[in-house]
Amino acid sequence: MASAGASPLPNLRPKHRSSSLRFFSFEFPYSHTFPNLPSSKCPCHAQNWKPSRSARTIAVFTEASRYPPEAPWKEKGDSPSNADDISVLNERIRKELGKRRGLRSGSNAVQSADAEQYIKTVKLQQRVGLLKLKGNANEKGGFGYRVDPYSLQPGDYVVHRKVGIGRFVAIKFDVWKSSSESSEYVFIEYADGMAKLPVKQAYRMLYRYNLPNENRRPRALSKLNDTSAWEKRRIKGKVAVQKMVVDLMELYLHRLKQKRPPYCKTPAMIEFVSLFPYVPTQDQKQAFIDIEKDLTEREAPMDRLICGDVGFGKTEVALRAIFIVVSAGKQAMVLAPTIVLAKQHYDVISERFSSYHHIHIGLLSRFQTKSEKEEHLSLIKNGDLDIIVGTHALLGDRVVYNRLGLLVVDEEQRFGVKQKEKIASLKTSVDVLTLSATPIPRTLYLALTGFRDASLISTPPPERVPIKTHLSAYSNEKVLSAIKFEIDRGGQVFYVLPRIKGLEEVMEFLVQSFSDIRIAIAHGKQYSKQLEETMKMFALGDIKILICTNIVESGLNIQNANTIIIQDVQQFGLAQLYQLRGRVGRADKEAYAFLFYPDKELLSEQALERLAAIDEYQDLGQGFQLAERDMGIRGFGSIFGEQQSGDIGNVGVDLFFEMLFESLSKVDEHRVVSVPYKDSQLDVNITPRLSSEYISNIKNPMELLDEAERAAEIDIWSLMQFTEQLRQQYGKEPRPMEVFLKKLYVRRMAADLGISRIYASEKTVAMKTNMSKKVFNLMSEAMKSDIHRNSLTYTGGEIMAELLVELPKEQLLNWIFQCLAELYSSLAALVKY
Ligand SMILES: Nc1ncnc2c1ncn2[C@@H]1O[C@H](COP(=O)(O)OP(=O)(O)OP(=O)(O)O)[C@@H](O)[C@H]1O
């Protein structure tokens, strides 16, 4: 049987275009494609096509069909084939739905009843989370992200929910127009004037304008007298937030549909647990319970995020998950972002599993020779390795697993787009545990309760002491005395620079003073063997001082290294600095971080602010506060993916978060219940007559029309595929056919939007719908065309449109098509079950 998805079939062109092209007849007995039409190269192609059972002869040619054939029936006034309404809509559908369909097969992935139950559970769980947040409300002035106006400094950028981005000037006493009493006002500069806001109102409406990237500033200030541009940005942000939430929810629902038998609770676990040399913290205990439940009580594969500050003990959580899976005879893969970290994980795992001789552990690394690598690949394939550790190389096609059960991903945000896609595709078939050292704000975590499986480790292991951080201008003496102190107490030192250039110079300087100890250089451009050797010797304690770049940034755990010196600290980002500092203080010894800048005079205001923050947040676990203030967005990235920075840029992080909370807590209100296609009625009396020229060119025209109807009945994706392929084969259709197709699109879109009937009377178009007013508001707000938006109103169960004039039938159909297409573009932001 020919498989359309696997090998693209040759493309079709109509017979009348044969002159310059080689074409031949092709007997095509039974295919996944629909009759007469060719397969496209789309990976999702033909997913929904029910094959026609009859054998048929089709024309095939060898040239790619990038250029749709020119249609002989093209009429004056026809829109060019690549920019008409249908192709614009098709393109959008492909863009918006394509990715999701790659991840989820079938359009009815989740049954409405399942979804209902799930939404209920989520709401319940979330209420608990939100209650906890409200419990903290007094300390933080509510769980919103609004700013305390008194904390603003002149020049700070702020966002007013209704007006947009401005610059804070001052808080001063002033009088309100007619009143003689003076009170305090917040003065904000906008592009076209100064706004004066009562302090009380400022508390309700103002946000700080933060961006994920600390160096970015808003492109322009908003205008007081024309808020339309701001309004557009705000709505864009709101819809983006909604889409993210719905996407998260759909992924979750989809995953719940996947099934695998739960793992057995193994008695051997008791022994494994007893071999952990520490008393776990409360948060660790909870995380152990969470993963054990995921693996042994649930049928849906696990997709849990273990989120915790640097050095707070996430690794043990992963080790226990690995133990459960491996004890059941499955393989576990541990994926690390760098080879140095992969090696460290390998060492830790080998040590922790050292009493289990039957569990075989392997490290796939670029340090290995070709034959070593081949050997490892065959061990993995034959199932002779139970735990496989490595970098992204483990995701390559050459790595064939025997019975992969668990994937542990360390610091997923550090992998590339392709690798993340691969990880996402694995999530439907294996259990996945993701470790993230980037703290997520507690508020975000609690608000997400129920939407994303996450365990938060926010308490440090006992006896951990805060890292003593010293920030000062560079001096040789300070460097030497810090190193001397550490070496004298038997410890080791990280010496970090922002660039490779300069490492040698530091080396020369240090060997003069510490000639009797081993000092080495490490950076990412070194030969792998050399780097491996250096890291190994540093881990063993043979090397006492490691001069390096931020290659040591995340995850490295060397308990005896308790002093870190960071030179040219102003060149590092706050998050990076936080991670770097976390390399020390990973045991119960007091640890020190010395942060040196060259000369305070040379530092920008921003750099000073950043450094002040790292200085301020020295206590253990303050990473979370830091996250809340400056890098919440990174933690946010590990929950939602990183693509949203553009949307966030529109409104700033704080307002974006607030919108996110609103959207999360209202997810059940933003729900569209589709109606069956057959029940969606279009009462616009227009019957297109296909020309004989067009019909004569088509084999089985009646069947083609039936196919179109069937495609529309399946879903919009199928209808899009149908029209695209029709055009590939026959060129842009003549107007009557376009009308026919548009009617199908209108009914399909209407059905998806929960619209059961569309009818017109003089200048009025009415659409009977089950959608709520809230949903209608969201959809119409997001409409790009003012004309469409302004003409629509919602009155209990009906959307009414008032047109300026009564339109002829065909134009009316076009209007309805456009209007629905606009409403349709918000569908991704709505729950659709
Ligand atoms: N409950 C505990 N009590 C004392 N020490 C612990 C405890 N849990 C873990 N540790 C130790 O703390 C150190 C840091 O733990 P681990 O490497 O798991 O941190 P992590 O959260 O993975 O940090 P990173 O994000 O930096 O990788 C390890 O040496 C580990 O053995």
The ligand as an ORCA input file, in Angstrom:
! r2SCAN-3c Opt
* xyz 0 1
  N      18.962     16.379     51.781
  C      20.236     16.633     51.579
  N      21.070     16.926     52.619
  C      22.361     17.211     52.421
  N      22.958     17.212     51.206
  C      22.200     16.912     50.138
  C      20.807     16.611     50.271
  N      20.307     16.360     49.043
  C      21.330     16.496     48.178
  N      22.459     16.829     48.823
  C      23.773     17.065     48.243
  O      23.806     18.407     47.804
  C      24.621     18.537     46.645
  C      23.827     19.224     45.567
  O      22.784     18.403     45.170
  P      22.392     18.216     43.632
  O      23.602     18.055     42.794
  O      21.339     17.197     43.554
  O      21.799     19.648     43.387
  P      20.984     20.151     42.146
  O      19.706     20.643     42.675
  O      20.961     19.111     41.101
  O      21.883     21.397     41.746
  P      22.245     21.986     40.292
  O      21.045     22.671     39.823
  O      23.334     22.914     40.575
  O      22.611     20.806     39.476
  C      25.020     17.129     46.263
  O      26.322     16.896     46.669
  C      24.049     16.254     47.002
  O      24.578     14.996     47.324
*
